[in-house]
Amino acid sequence: MREFSEDYLRRTRSGMWDDSREALEPLDLSSRDRVLDVGCGTGELSRVLASECPGEVIGCDADRDLLAVAGEHVPVVAGDALQLPFPDDAFDLVVCQALLINLPDPAAALAEFARVSTTLVAAIEPDNGAVAVDSSVDAEESLERRARRAYLEGVDTDVTLGSGAKTAFTDAGLDVCETRRYDHVRTIEPPYDEHALTVARRKATGAGLADDRETMLDGELTGPEYDELRGAWREMGRDVIDQMGNREYRRTETVPFYVTVGRVTDA
């Protein structure tokens, strides 16, 4: 399973659910007594659950450093998503966010979630193949689309799982109740914060693309094609920095998430 830093999780999930929690309605949080957030990371979703749920919310993650952050807001337990350290029927809702896309066998994790749940299992997963980018730099949208396609071809888990998570639920023996879509929108506009400036500099040097080089080359992208893409990427990054200097740069990224809810079959 891929590992993520505290900073990465904070940046990518910042503001999520602040605009609307309508997609979480099928979880019926107001009636839950005991909720488990698996793969909670730094606890962004745990906090949302705790604000909506009158019962207890517990975060669980294999990374103890991330748990230290989540533990400032909710009780936490270290544990593996495939071998949860809880007895059968310990919760009435088990949920995860952006976890299954990083697992080689999502259905196995969901089956383990069902073991410790009396009632519902829910997964909030993105479709990273359907991310939309709108940028004031003309080349940015098309280059990101090329880079994303190359990454999807090389990655070894299904990072587009969100829209098709029903299959994994069915394979795990869960009865799918409902699926709802939630669009997480991230915007960069003036005044630019330090993170936005760092991202722009990494584009101009090609460092951001270099992080995914091995994954991209595991797909159909050839070495010369990667080098050409990185050269165009760096040029695009310089255009981003130029526009930032004139306070003209604007970028909106929309990541579609799907909330899939399943009922434990003997509930």
Residue, then its C-alpha position, 0 to 999 in steps of 0.5 A: m500500500r502506498e504511504f502518504s505524508e501528513d502534509y499530503l493528506r492535509r493538502t489534498r483533503s483540505g476543505m473536503w465536506d466544508d461546502s456540502r455533506e449531502a452525499l454523506e446522508p445515506l450513512d445516517l450518521s445522526s443515528r450511529d452509536r459507534v463508528l470506525d474510520v479505517g485508514c483515517g490518516t490524519g483524521e480529516l474524515s474522522r472529524v467530520l463524522a464526529s461532528e455529525c454523529p452523537g455516538e463514538v467515532i474511532g480512527c484506525d490506521a497503520d501509520r502511527d505518525l498520522l494517528a498521532v495527529a488524528g488522535e488530537h480529535v478522536p480516539v485512535v487505534a493502530g491497525d491493518a485494514l485487512q486485519l482490524p484489531f476489533p471483535d465481530d460486530a463492534f461497530d454499527l458503521v465502518v467507513c473509509q475515505a480514499l483507502l480502497i484505491n490504494l489496496p490490491d484487493p478492495a473486496a478483501a478489505l470490505a469483507e473485513f469491514a463487514r466482519v466488525s460492523t453490525t449494519l453498514v459499510a461505506a467507502i468514499e473513493p475518488d475516480n482519479g481518471a475523471v479529474a477535471v482541470d481548468s487553468s489560465v495556462d493553456a497547456e496545463e489541462s492537456l499536459e495533466r491529462r497526458a500525465r494522468r493517463a500515463y500514471l493510470e496505465g502504470v499504477d498497480t491498484d485501481v485508482t479510478l475505483g470510486s465510480g465502480a466500487k459497487t462491484a467490490f461491495t458485491d464481491a465482499g457479500l454486501d448489499v449495496c444500498e446507494t451511491r452518491r457523488y461528491d465533487h471535491v474542488r480545489t482552487i488556486e488563485p491570488p493571493y497565492d499561499e506558500h504551497a501554491l508557490t511550491v507547486a509552481r516551482r516543482k512544475a517549472t523544474g519537473a520535480g513533480l513529474a519526476d516523482d511518478r516517473e517509475t510508475m509512468l514507465d511501468g505503463e505504455l509510456t516510453g523513456p523518450e516520450y516521458d522526456e518529451l512530456r517532462g520538457a513540456w511540463r517544465e515549460m508549462g511550469r514556467d508559464v505558471i510562474d510568469q502568470m503568478g508574477n502578474r497575479e493572473y494565474r488561476r487553476t481549478e481542479t475537480v476530483p469526483f468522489y463516490v460514496t458507496v454504502g452497503r448493508v451487512t447481509d445478516a443485519 
